[in-house]
Amino acid sequence: MGKIGINMSGLLKKLSFRTGQSRKITYYRPPIYGKDDYGVENTTIKSNEINVPNVPAYIRNITDKNYVLERGGHNITGKARIYLPNLTTLKNYPNLNQDTNDLFNDITGFDTLIDYDRTVFTVPVSSTTGWAEGTMDTTFSAEGYGGTTLTATIGSTAEGTFTYTDYGANILESDRLTFKIKGSGTVSLAGFNVYASGTTSAWKYGYAATPFVLPTTTWTVVDVPYVSGTSSSSVYISGTRNDLTVTQGASWKNGTFDFNNLEFDIEGEDGVRLYLKDVKFYKSSNWSVQKVNDYNDEYMVFDCVRIRGKRDKIRRAYGTDYNNP
């Protein structure tokens, strides 16, 4: 009998309609730094981080959280077996496009597969309530089936900001921010900022170089960290990295965790439309690759361990000092 091939990408898509174990994850590899003559790492980045959301995977949880093991340290440790499409398929995945990103050759030990744990706060796009123009002329409408997409139409002042406001919403337990965005014409994303305590910035995500032009035919998925110590991140489009400079504001450091508003910084043209959907602050599960069990023409299988997952009740009780109760 001949060998039976498996279309893993198609299988994962079909399974996603039947089981929650088939879902999209974020693949993350930290930056690799240079070393001095003594072998000590310096601040020179030799290989940029890879931060790619929306990668299809099947996650077979073995242990999700182990509170017994947690007694010996700070982490809630779990185990999972994670199935991904074969390497050739991943290399041709739009954001990992090997033609423009030759730094991605394989998934190796201690790379991180970031899974979606739960939504902490959803920014609604089913109506225009809460959305307002800032320093640019903008009109809003909710479109799509059931109001799944917010459309922001740019006016005569085609460069500036618009915001969503919901003062006092909880975002404490979240550690990542994600959204999908695209344009109807030439429009660029210059940055996006999270505010708490009125106009005090909690986090600012800005582009050090030229703001990047958004695709018009495909959604750009932005999925970035929202945790203390973050100073940079990335948005990949067709294998090309767009560098994000992350500034953490005093309102987060001082223990003010309530949401005030989310601001988008845009550069565009009069009449161009900007589309937004799936805007969420969420809590993640980080799985570290420990072992490759299978590596063939159809799919890859990884044994992973959960490397982070503080208990929310401890974090809320101690605020910014939850690492040192």
Secondary structure, 3 states (H helix, E strand, C coil): CCCCCCCHHHHHHHHHCCCCCEEEEEEEECCEEEECCCCCEEEEEEECCEEEEEEEEEEEEEEEEEHHHHCCCCCCEEEEEEEEECHHHHHCCHHHCCCCCCCCCCCCCCCEEEEEEEEEEEECCCCCCCEEECCCCEEEEEECCCCCEEEEEECCCCEEEEEEEEEEEECCCCCEEEEEEEECCCCEEEEEEEEECCCEEEEEEEECCCCEECCCCCCEEEEEECCCCCCEEEEEECCEEEEEEEEECHHHHCCCCEEEEEEEEEECCCCCEEEEEEEEEEEEEEEEEEEEEEECCCEEEEEEEEEECCCHHHHHHHHHHCCCC
